[in-house]
Each structure stands twice: as C-alpha cells, then as structure tokens.
Amino acid sequence: MSKEFSRAYAAYSFSRSLIICLVLAIPLLSCSGGGDSQSQNNAANEAKYISASWVIVGTDLVGNNQAIARVATSYVSSSGEAICPNVTIDGVSNQMTMRVVAGLMPLRTTEYQPSVPANFPVSVCEAILPSTAKVASIAGKSIPIPKKSPDRILLIGDTGCRMNTTTLQNCDDLASWPFSSLAQIGTQLAPDLVIHMGDYQYREVPCSSSGGCPLDANSPWGYGWDTWQADFFTPAAPLLAKAPWVLVRGDHEICTRGGQGWFRFLDPNAYTQERSCNNANNDAIANYSSTYAVDLGRGSRLVVYDSSDVSTGSTVSDPSNNYYQQFMQAFTIANNPLYTNTIFINHHPILAYSIPKSKSVPPGNTTLQGVMNSVMSYLYPSAAANSYYPNSISMAFHAHVHSMQVINFATTSPTYPATIVSGGGGDELADAFPSTSPPFYTKDTVAPGLNPSNMIWNNNFGFALLDRIGESAFWKYTLYDKSGNIFAVCTQAGRQLNCSN
C-alpha cells in the first residue's frame, strides 16, 4: 500500500466518520474514527478492548466484491470519546471508521412481550479491505483476507439458542445446542469462506429453572450485545478468525426481533438511522434489502436475496412490492453469460420443504413462489408456467427449517435448480421428516405440482462443505453431522446433484 494511498485513505476515513458522528451518533458518546492514527489514543489498539472481530464480503457500488473488516470495541477515552482502533494492511496502519457508537436503544415493540431495550455497550468500527490486500491485522491479531476464487466454503444456518415462550433450549449443553462444536469442526476443515444462511440470535425471553434450560437460567436475553455475543460472536469466534463470511438475513433479524443488531454488526451496507430498526416508523424500509452478488471466481457466484420478513400467503404480483423488486434484481443479475454456475441464496426454502407436520410435509414458501412466477412471466414471457427460476440459476441454498435437505428434480423440461437446505446449525431441531414407503417426497410437493425426483435428508445438526471441482465453476458438497461425520457426498453437474450416502 503506497504512502499516497495511506494519506488518501486516512482523509476519506476522517470525513466519513465525521459525517457518521454528526448524523448517527447516540448522544451518550462522541466518536472518533478517522485521521492520522499517530494522533489518536494508542489505548484503543489494545486487544483487551476488542470484543470481536470479523470480515464480511458484500458488494461495492459497481457490483464488485467488497470485503469489510469490523470490530466491536468497548474503548472510550477519558473525555467520553469512542475511538476506533487501527487496521494494519500490508504493513500500513490506518484508523478504522466508526460505523455506529455504543448506546442504549429506545424500547420498541418486539416479537415477544414484554421485552427490554437493546443495549449495545460496544461501538462498531469498520474498514474496507483493498482487493490487493495480502495480510491484515487489528490489535495485533490477524484477520482473514478473502480469496478471489475460494476453493472450500462452509454452509451453515440457524445457529442461535432458542429461548421463546414455547421452547427453552439448554444453551449450556452441547448436545442441546452444538453451534460452538460445529464451529470448531468447521474451523478444522479450513474453509476459505463461510456462508451463514440467517437466524443468528434466538434468546428472546428470559430463561427459567422451570423451563428446558435449568443450567443456563442466567442466560442473557433480548436483542442487545450480550445476547448477540452469547448466541453468535462467542461460539463463532474460531470460524470468524479463520475465514470471511457472506451473511444472509433471516426472519430472526427483522426489525421486531434482532434487526438492530443485524444492522450494527452484520449488514454489508452503510449504517443509517433509516436502516437501523431503531424507529418502527422506518420498518417498511429497514425490513428489506437490495439483492446483490458475490463472485466466487472461475464462473461461480452467489446471488444474495433478503427474504427475512416474508410470510406464507397468496401470490404477490404487484410490481411495486418489495419482494417483486428484489426478484427483478436477482434475475437480472443472474442473466450474465460470464457465469456458468449462479447460486441463489436466501433464508426461506422455496423449492424445498417447510417445517414437517404430523401428517404431511408442507411446501416451500408460497409467497416467494408466487412472486417468482410473476417476475418470470414479466421477464421471460415464453418460459414454461411454474418455472420459478431462470435457466441462468443452477443451484439454490436456504435454511429456516432446522435440518438438512438435498433435493434434485427431474431432468425433463422444465428443469429446476438443485436445492440445499442447511438449517441444522444449532437451534432446536425441526420435527423429523417421516420415514415412509414410498418416500414422503413422492406424495408431498415442494410447490404446486412439483415433487423432487430424489432427496437426501438428515434430521440432525450439521452443515455442508463445498469443495471446488478442479478449476471449474462447480462444487462437490460434503454433508457433515454434529460429530463431524460425513453422511452424504454430492457432486454438482449443472442443475443436478449426484449424491451417495
């Protein structure tokens, strides 16, 4: 990194942080997040003040990958100023930019009542990592640098410990909540990238010794930093240190749940009060996000879609509807001949099964299916009815259902993308898929008139590991259970997965 770039970056950081302080800062603290690092208080760079560090991959304004390093810091100067630490990139140090200062948020209506105000005693600082970066560190600790063409990717979702009015999961028991052990196993597999499919934070009501979690009766709860730390940042720490993350937003990150933390910590876009979930009057804006792509190199990429606030229901065909607009973005992005393997990812299953019931297995999200068909009819009027996805999308990843599903469809026209649901990351498992002969998927449809041609499922905790096939755009998928044992291996060929177990 040149001295000229260093000076330009410092000037940019100072001006950007000054705007953030003036516009966004909660008046409990002032903030400093830019300028010459030598003029700042060196204490901000001490590791003891850094509660967590992580790197996320999103996109910049022109659609290229953008890696962002972030930290949660508790440092406050003697004058009450929240100060960001330095990030050192290829030997050159500059102060990180203040994303949002610490503060106690106003109490707002939440999914479960009564609730408590979300308290965030840590400030969040960030820095864009140049695409040319080779090594980087914060407070003496190395942070992961994204690879332009990752060869190994870990896929996991629904990782938090459930505490609501109907279920009190034992957050101290690895058998009940194994996210930390799954993260340890995943770290040992040395992924180049982690994809989290959403639902990070689940502790929404107090635990009770009369409930299902007597060992953790003092667990944090609500939507503040203590819960985010317990549910995500502490158990995920080894994986956060190992690889950058692509982060999908789930229904637990909507504004009436963990949305405030989502925007502070994980959203890949700039932080604004309008998109912070702090004010219910802005929820109609903050509960939706633009679709974006992440390039995986060698002709493979992800299209990331925010379905966090969707609910099952009737077809939505209004072009002004948020989900309609987001699918217009997704299918337009996907229409790029440079990519031979485009993978659509969102939280809610679409051409996959929802949470099993006692006598049947419900289909994927009917609202999203309806919107997709409306958008397909507009963009591709000659496409077959109920084709859902354009041909440019080869695969789909989801979570939400707390188990593993791998679904193939027939190779006769119209064809559909093979689908993986990786939602067994730690939260209470879904009811088991039924064991029937013939298999339930021959009777229960994933969408109107559509059944899988074959399916593998596992009613247990686990994750999927993607390994690139040679130098190609396609992937081998290895499915792991909570003990680190392999229960299936699938190889991608176009829109098909050839599996053995």
Helices and strands as residue ranges (DSSP letters): H 3-24, E 30-32, G 37-39, G 42-45, G 47-49, E 50-59, E 65-73, E 81-83, E 86-89, E 92-95, E 97-100, E 103-104, E 119-120, E 123-129, E 136-138, E 141-142, E 152-156, H 179-188, E 193-196, G 214-216, H 225-228, I 229-233, H 237-242, E 245-247, G 251-253, H 259-261, I 262-266, G 280-282, H 283-286, E 292-297, E 300-304, H 322-334, E 341-345, H 366-379, E 393-398, E 404-408, E 418-422, G 440-442, E 454-458, E 462-468, E 475-481, E 486-493, E 496-500
